[in-house]
Amino acid sequence: MTEFPIIIPGTPIPQGSKSVTRTGIMFEANNKLRPWRETMSNTLTAWTGTWFGAWEPYDGPLFVDVTFNMPKPKRPKYSLPAVKPDADKLCRALGDAMTTSGLINDDARITTWHARKRYSDTPGITIHAIREDRP
């Protein structure tokens, strides 16, 4: 019943390690993450808004199928982006944005990620499917 794909334009930013101040306050080490997470969250919130208030966040064990479209360097080392950022860190950032946007109830519900990185002239994220995961 849902309309996929969901496309989030922009260069995907990974959610990596956290840094700590001398007083013990933790913060994201990558200062580009916060604006990227806001972009993802805003796009996903707008998508759920197309359901005219009838949106119920996905809940239960979830399978997420996603492609991270990365900008192609002038001289790529490989035909696929087998370089940083790591796919798992890209998934971590997307999972948090899907939670804050209300698309899913909690990113802890994601039991299976089918994530791929590809080079593209139009960087961004394409969510192909979110569905109930089964054993």
C-alpha positions as CSV (number, residue, x, y, z in Angstrom):
1,M,0.0,0.0,0.0
2,T,3.0,2.3,0.4
3,E,4.6,4.3,-2.4
4,F,8.2,3.4,-2.8
5,P,10.9,4.4,-3.5
6,I,11.5,7.2,-1.0
7,I,14.3,9.4,-2.4
8,I,16.4,11.7,-0.2
9,P,18.7,14.0,-2.2
10,G,22.1,15.0,-1.0
11,T,25.5,13.4,-0.3
12,P,25.1,10.7,2.4
13,I,27.0,11.4,5.6
14,P,27.9,8.6,8.0
15,Q,27.2,8.5,11.6
16,G,30.5,7.6,13.1
17,S,32.1,7.9,16.5
18,K,31.3,10.3,19.2
19,S,33.8,12.7,20.8
20,V,33.8,13.7,24.5
21,T,34.6,17.0,26.1
22,R,36.7,17.3,29.2
23,T,33.5,17.6,31.2
24,G,32.2,14.3,29.8
25,I,29.6,15.7,27.3
26,M,29.4,13.6,24.2
27,F,28.9,15.0,20.7
28,E,29.1,13.8,17.1
29,A,32.6,13.9,15.8
30,N,31.4,14.7,12.2
31,N,30.0,18.3,12.2
32,K,28.3,17.6,8.8
33,L,26.1,14.9,10.4
34,R,23.5,17.2,12.1
35,P,22.5,19.1,9.0
36,W,22.4,15.8,6.9
37,R,20.3,14.1,9.6
38,E,17.9,17.1,9.5
39,T,17.7,16.9,5.7
40,M,16.9,13.1,5.9
41,S,14.3,13.6,8.7
42,N,12.6,16.5,6.9
43,T,12.3,14.5,3.7
44,L,10.9,11.5,5.5
45,T,8.5,13.6,7.5
46,A,7.3,15.2,4.3
47,W,6.8,11.7,2.8
48,T,4.8,10.5,5.8
49,G,2.8,13.8,5.5
50,T,1.5,12.7,2.1
51,W,-0.7,10.2,4.0
52,F,-2.8,13.1,5.3
53,G,-2.4,12.3,9.0
54,A,-3.2,8.6,8.5
55,W,0.4,7.6,8.9
56,E,1.2,4.9,11.5
57,P,5.0,4.4,12.0
58,Y,6.3,1.0,11.0
59,D,6.7,-1.2,14.0
60,G,7.8,-4.8,14.8
61,P,10.7,-6.5,13.2
62,L,11.6,-4.6,10.0
63,F,13.5,-5.3,6.8
64,V,14.9,-2.2,5.1
65,D,16.2,-2.2,1.5
66,V,18.3,0.9,0.7
67,T,20.8,2.3,-1.8
68,F,23.3,5.0,-0.9
69,N,24.1,6.8,-4.1
70,M,27.6,8.3,-3.6
71,P,29.3,11.0,-5.7
72,K,31.7,9.5,-8.2
73,P,35.3,10.7,-7.8
74,K,37.2,11.8,-10.8
75,R,39.4,8.7,-10.7
76,P,37.6,6.0,-8.8
77,K,39.8,3.2,-7.5
78,Y,37.1,0.6,-8.0
79,S,33.9,0.4,-10.1
80,L,31.9,0.4,-6.9
81,P,32.4,2.7,-3.9
82,A,34.4,0.2,-1.9
83,V,35.9,3.1,0.1
84,K,34.8,5.2,3.1
85,P,32.2,5.9,4.3
86,D,31.3,2.5,5.7
87,A,27.8,1.2,4.8
88,D,27.0,0.4,8.4
89,K,27.7,4.0,9.5
90,L,25.4,5.3,6.7
91,C,22.7,2.9,7.9
92,R,23.1,4.1,11.5
93,A,22.5,7.7,10.4
94,L,19.5,6.7,8.3
95,G,18.0,4.6,11.0
96,D,18.1,7.5,13.5
97,A,16.5,9.8,10.9
98,M,13.8,7.3,10.2
99,T,13.0,7.2,13.9
100,T,13.0,11.0,14.5
101,S,10.8,11.6,11.5
102,G,8.2,9.1,12.7
103,L,8.7,6.8,9.7
104,I,9.5,3.9,12.0
105,N,8.8,3.5,15.7
106,D,12.4,2.8,16.7
107,D,15.5,1.9,14.7
108,A,16.1,-1.0,17.1
109,R,13.2,-2.7,15.2
110,I,15.4,-3.0,12.1
111,T,16.4,-6.6,12.1
112,T,17.7,-6.8,8.5
113,W,19.4,-4.1,6.4
114,H,19.8,-4.7,2.6
115,A,22.2,-1.8,2.0
116,R,24.3,-1.1,-1.0
117,K,26.6,1.8,-2.0
118,R,26.7,2.8,-5.7
119,Y,28.3,5.7,-7.6
120,S,25.9,8.2,-9.0
121,D,25.8,11.6,-10.7
122,T,22.9,12.4,-8.4
123,P,24.0,11.5,-4.8
124,G,21.4,10.7,-2.2
125,I,19.5,7.8,-0.6
126,T,16.9,5.6,-2.2
127,I,14.8,3.6,0.2
128,H,13.3,0.8,-1.9
129,A,11.3,-1.0,0.7
130,I,10.5,-1.2,4.4
131,R,8.4,-4.2,5.4
132,E,7.9,-6.7,8.1
133,D,10.9,-9.0,8.5
134,R,10.2,-12.7,8.9
135,P,12.4,-15.6,10.0
